[in-house]
């Protein structure tokens, strides 16, 4: 957590995914406040829950919404498109 907070810009956001080092630990509150950071904890569920989700997605034919597709040589255009917030859904990059 310390490394993440140090690397994050002032006013930035640190996301904690899952629990790898136990449920308790030290937090440098001075660093947290001085950089005006937002820390958000997220749980991701168990492996069994993930397998159930995958089965439900496959059984119901759920597919992601592909907004736009870019060829790999145009990757910079894809990033510009995302930054401009002109997409709805996923931005796909064709490789090969």
N, C-alpha and C positions, 0 to 999 in steps of 0.2 A: 504494500500500500504506500509506503514512504516513497519508493522509486516512482510510482505512478503519480503521486501528488507533486513530486519535484519536477517531473517531466511535463506536467499539465500547465497550460497557459493560465494567467490570471483570469478568473471568471469562468474557467473551464469545468468540465464534467468528467468524473471518474466513475466507471461502472465496475462493480464487483460481481463477478459471475460465479455462482456456486460457492462451496466452502472447501478449500483444500488444506488450510492450516489450522483447522479448528474453528469454533464459533466465537472465540474471544481473542483479542489482541490489542496491542497499544496503537493509539492514533495520535499523531502529532497535531493537536488542536491548534497550536499557534500557526503552523503551516497551513492548515485548513482555512483558518480565518484570514490570515495575511494575504493569501492568494484568492480569497473569495470563491472557494471551490464548492461544487455540488457533488456529493458522493451518493450514488444510488446502488443499492443491493438488489440483485436479481437471482432468483432460484430457477433452475432449469429442469427440475424433476429427476426421476429415476430412469434407469435404462428401460425398465418395464413400461413406464409411461411413454417413453419415446417410441418403443416398438408398437404400443397400442395406437399412438398417433399415426405412425407410418402405415399401419394396417388400415386405419380409418380413411386416410388420404387415398390409398390405393383402391379401397373398396368403393369409394364414392367418386372416383375419377376427378378429384380436385387437382387443378392445374394452376400454376402461377399466371398472373396477368403480365404478358410481355408488352411493354409500352413501345419500345424502340429497339432496333438491332443495329449494331455497328460492326463493320469488319475490323479485325485486329489492327491493321495499319491506321485506322481512324480512331484509335483508343482515346486520344486527346479530345476529339470531338464528343465522345461519349461522356467524358468527365465534365466538359463544358456544359453539355446538355443537362447533366445531373445538377451541377452547381446553379444553373439558371432555373432549376425547378420546373422544367417544361415537360416532365414525364408523369405518367400515372401508372404505377406498377413497376415492374422490373425493367432494367436496361440490360440487354443481352449483348455479349461480344462474341462474334463468330471467329473461331480459331481454325485455320486451315482451309 
